[in-house]
Amino acid sequence: MFKTFFQSQIQQFLSSRSMSALGYCHKCNTTHSLPTNAKAIQQVKSLHQQFTSSFNNIKHGKMIGVLLTKENVTLKAFAGAINGQWNIKGWSTVCGGVGTSPSELPKYQTIQNKTNTLEKQQQQLQYQYERSKQDNNNNDNATRTTLLLLQQEIQQITTERKRLAVAALTEMRRHQHVTNFEGEKAILQDVFGTNNTTTKMPAGVGDCCAPKLLQDAARQNLTPIAIAEIVVGGDNDGKLRDACVERCQPVLGFMLCGINES
């Protein structure tokens, strides 16, 4: 009875969509896609249970996914990082491979350390500013001068933190090398720019499950046949999802190129 209900739910989900991962390929002038299937959905639901048992502190919702291949190899991936870990044994790595996650890039870490130091300084200055503001009952010139100087320091730190944030993102993106199923290599930022000439590349591109899974498959010369993703934790826990429109679709066209011929 339960099995029949479960199968009917899967069929209902499958009938509601035709593709699980897709993207427009600028070179081929067409949309490449990778569907889901019942087996992929069953496996990702099983992975959901395992993941929940292993990482029971996920509160805000995290995507995990599986990719099935013709070679009977099943790959699995999680979006972003888990408890500060970007690469975990048995899971697909970040797109650039081992050694290219933010925690493994020396320059990125140097920038982050500077950012953390500035954040602490800014918090201290903000505290001093609020205290001085409260103490300025007589509205005297000396206190007004102090407040102005504190405001200027806080603004300078804010500007520098923004600059460092851009530098950190640039350093991370510099290592996001990917290969598609035609054997072509590219950096995700270049791929995104090709397909979205008027759209700024948002943070998080390449961190989702689909790009990780496809890059892992291409790196191992595996042939994908189906993909499925599911939410763990949060209000949408247990819900199946397609690869996202904003961050995934703009790069999946390139990453899926050659999949039908491989």
C-alpha angles and dihedrals in degrees: 000000000000092000091052091050091048092050092049090052090053092049091049090052093047092050091053093064140020103205135041098187126020143149142172115261112214094198096051094034089225142093116261118202145183118204131211124235139192094267093052091050092049091050095048091049089052090048088051090060093047092046093049090053094048098040106030095160096075103120108157101049129270130199121235126177147181132216123202121208138198088244090064091248116137117205124197132197143176127212118252116336134325116223089338094310117122097179123040124177112261094024129094111267129233111290096265092053133235112344096029103084116112092254090055098050112091095202092049091050091049090054091047092051090053090048092051091050091050091048091056091047091050092051090052093048091047089053091050090048093052092047092049090048091054092046093051094091093135093047091227123180095242093058092045089054091050091050092050092050092048091050090052092050092048091050092049091053091047090053092048092049090053090051091049091048090056091046092051092049091048091051092050094047091050088069098046096107116167137182125207129209092270088062092249118145128211145150113256093234091058091048093049091049092052093055098037110041093166100035124086113229107251124222115268099041107149094020095093125097099252097058091045093050095045093047091049091051093048091048090053094042091243124152114231118219103168142005135194134182131193138185119245118200131351128067093314096049112156096015119133118232139190121231105284123264099221102048108015109038095058091060102030093075089066095037093051094046110124094017093120092050097044 
